[in-house]
Amino acid sequence: MYWTLGLASYMVEAPWPANRDDLIDYAIRSGAPIEVIENLQELEEEEIFENMEDIWHDYPTSEDYMFNADEY
């Protein structure tokens, strides 16, 4: 399983929290590339995922960027 920002962007608006089957259904309905669906099929079947970080542990968050939002 591999993720990129481009592939993960298809799952940003997914109905979180969701299980694997819900995420696969969402990916198919939203027209995500086959790579996204293949990645989702490799997830644990019974697990509930709260957000993209639960799937891709290296998913960048706002804390990963090196600027102070209060200055802008």
C-alpha positions in Angstrom: 0.0 0.0 0.0 1.3 3.4 -0.9 -0.2 6.9 -0.6 0.7 10.2 -2.1 -0.9 13.6 -1.5 -2.6 13.3 -4.8 -4.2 9.9 -3.9 -5.1 11.0 -0.4 -6.8 14.1 -1.7 -9.6 11.9 -3.0 -10.4 10.8 0.5 -10.4 14.2 2.3 -14.1 14.6 2.0 -14.9 11.0 2.9 -17.7 10.4 5.5 -15.4 10.0 8.6 -15.5 7.9 10.8 -16.0 5.0 8.4 -15.1 1.4 8.0 -13.2 -0.1 5.1 -16.3 -0.9 3.0 -17.7 2.6 3.5 -14.5 4.1 2.3 -14.3 1.9 -0.7 -17.9 2.7 -1.6 -17.1 6.4 -1.3 -14.0 6.1 -3.4 -15.9 4.4 -6.2 -18.8 6.8 -6.1 -16.4 9.8 -6.1 -14.4 8.6 -9.1 -11.1 8.0 -7.3 -8.3 6.2 -9.2 -8.0 2.5 -9.0 -4.9 2.9 -6.8 -7.0 4.5 -4.1 -9.4 1.6 -4.1 -6.6 -0.9 -4.1 -5.0 0.8 -1.1 -8.3 0.8 0.8 -8.8 -2.9 0.1 -5.6 -3.6 2.0 -7.0 -2.1 5.2 -8.3 -4.1 8.1 -11.9 -5.1 7.5 -13.3 -4.6 11.0 -11.5 -1.4 12.0 -13.2 2.0 12.1 -11.1 4.9 10.7 -11.6 8.4 12.2 -9.6 10.3 9.5 -7.0 10.0 6.8 -4.2 9.9 9.4 -5.5 6.6 10.7 -5.0 5.2 7.2 -1.8 6.9 6.2 0.2 7.7 9.3 2.5 10.1 7.5 -0.4 12.2 6.2 0.7 15.8 6.6 -1.3 18.0 9.0 -1.4 21.7 9.5 1.2 21.2 12.2 3.7 19.9 9.6 4.0 23.2 7.9 6.7 25.7 9.1 4.7 28.9 9.3 2.9 30.8 12.0 -0.8 31.2 10.9 -1.2 33.9 13.5 1.1 36.2 11.6 -1.1 36.3 8.5 
